[in-house]
């Protein structure tokens, strides 16, 4: 997890992870907060790597590469994602999938602001056209990856990293499963500006799709 001022939710998320994995998960938080987030994370057994805030992708990239485990899971720390479904993700990886990606939009994502919901549908539509393959949620924060997949791919994006980490494996022939998930209202305030962030994500999707098509 990349964490930034998530003291309202981080304890709940870590408690849920502890519960559904029977304490077997190694949790890494890459943190740039100026609130109690890192302190709370450590109290709940997480490994905290502190860095200056540099954006979503920089933090998540560090978090993904830190643990030495065969399966790496990403999630946001705002309590929007259903940790109780994490065993389903791990089971799908063990059955042979390379990436399992949570589809927030399948059930409607009513807790998501309408503008964001529209944007995420648009991102998926654009990516589907450019890849010539249907995807439903390109920017979800909840995914499981085989470690060799994330080590094999050179990542370039920051704000658009979540889209890149779906697009590049998919266009390189890895086996991807989109898993429907429930999406809850976030605890705490969002850090992403919907206009500026949305433009950066759209640009990343186009760039990464074209790079993969012509590589």
ZIDA-V825353 format. One record per backbone hydrogen bond with DSSP energy under -0.5 kcal/mol. CO is the residue of the C=O (numbers start at 1). NH is the residue of the N-H. Records with the same first field share a line. If there is no record, write none. Layout:
CO: NH, NH
//
This chain:
1: 3, 30
3: 32
6: 9, 10
9: 13
10: 14
11: 15
12: 16
13: 17
14: 18
15: 19
16: 20
17: 21
18: 23
19: 22
21: 24
25: 27
26: 28
27: 47
28: 30
29: 31, 49
30: 3
31: 51
36: 40
37: 41
38: 42
39: 43
40: 44
41: 46
42: 45
46: 48
47: 29, 49
48: 50
49: 31
55: 59
56: 60
57: 61
58: 62
59: 63
60: 64
61: 65
62: 66
63: 67
67: 69
70: 147
72: 145
74: 143
78: 187
80: 184
81: 83
82: 85
83: 86
85: 88, 89
86: 90
87: 91
88: 92
89: 93
90: 94
91: 95
92: 97
93: 96
98: 146
99: 177
100: 144
101: 179
102: 104
103: 106, 181
105: 108
109: 112
113: 117
114: 118
115: 119
116: 120
117: 121
118: 122
119: 123
120: 124
121: 125
122: 126
123: 127
124: 128
125: 129
126: 130
127: 131
128: 132, 133
141: 143
142: 102
143: 74
144: 100
145: 72
146: 149, 150
147: 151
148: 152
149: 153
153: 155
158: 161
160: 164
161: 165
163: 166, 167
164: 168
166: 170
167: 171
168: 172
169: 174
170: 173
174: 176
175: 98, 99
177: 101, 179
178: 180
179: 103
182: 82
183: 111
191: 193
193: 197, 198
194: 198
195: 199
196: 200
197: 201
198: 202
199: 203
200: 204
201: 205
202: 206
203: 207
204: 208
205: 209
206: 210
207: 211
208: 212
209: 213
210: 214
212: 215
//
